[in-house]
Amino acid sequence: MIFSQLLTQIPVLAVCVVALVLLAGRRGPGAEVGALNWAMAGFGVSAALSFLLPLCYGVLTFIQVRGSLPIGSISWIYPVLGVISSLLHAGAFALFLLAFLRFLRPPSPRTP
């Protein structure tokens, strides 16, 4: 069960890993470090969510199936986990937006 949920997240995880490698490679002199940091944080959060959320849902399913608790006793956790998941995904998109806005900001004048 857990592995099938993780398999559905492989494309997201692959994009996040490739993006993190590409962004890490762009670091250097003259790079917009602020934008890179925000983008790396956004892709890091997305990568973590693509791994941790299926794991959480799989553990909850395992607890319900194998545990001695009645099935309805912990069913309230699923909507709570869904709301937390949505908020964390929104946070990742906010980090992408910050990176984009930071990248589009006009360069500050350098003083000698």
Buried (B, 14 or more C-beta within 10 A) or exposed (E): EBEEBBEEBEEBBEBBEEBBEEBEEBEEEEEBEEBBBBBBBBBBBBBBBBBEBBEBBBEBBEEBEEEEEEEEEEEEBBEEBEEEBEEBBEBBEEBBEBBBEBEEEEEEEEEE
